[in-house]
Amino acid sequence: QVQLVESGGGLVQAGGSLRLSCAASGAIFSINSMAWYRQTPGKQRELVASITDGRSTNYADSGKGRFTISRDNGKSTLYLQMNTLKPEDTAVYYCSVRRMNSGRVENYWGQGTQVTVSS
């Protein structure tokens, strides 16, 4: 089992910055990828950025050049630095990790943190 707790969301004006954090605990040694997703009412949850065990990163087009995903060496904390925020970035942001457990892929999710960007 892996437990995830996000923090760092809030209200910011357009053009501002926020840094989201996700504290992971439990069986973090078996995590092989970590990611941030976001969701707005009535829409499907979408990938924002991901980072693999080897620290390869992937970004959705919407965040390229503005968002940076990173994690600490122990995989206990995941970050998302968001710069030049836009009103369309308003969403609930979720931390997610994937791990292998006895040959099975398991996905875990945090409870989400609200990001609101005012124009």
CORTA-V627094 format. One line per field, one symbol per residue. ss: DSSP state (@ for helix, = for strand, . for the rest). psi: psi as a letter, one per 30 degrees, with the letter a starting at -180 (. if undefined). burial: I if it has 9 or more other ideal C-beta (glycine too) atoms within 8 Angstrom, else O. Layout:
ss->???
psi->???
burial->???
This chain:
ss->.======..====....=========.@@@=========......=======....===.......=====.....======....@@@.===========..======...======.
psi->kkkkjllflakllkfalljkljkklbhffgkflllkllklkfllkkkellkleggklkkleffkfekkkllleggfkkljkjlhkleffklkkkkklklkjhfkkkkkkaflkkkkjk.
burial->OIOIOIIIIOOIOIOOIIIIIIIIOOIIOOIOIIIIIIIOOOOOOIIIIIIIOOOOIOIIOOIOOOIOIOIOOOIOIIIIIIOOIOOOIOIIIIIIIIIIOOOOOIOIOIOIIIIOIOO
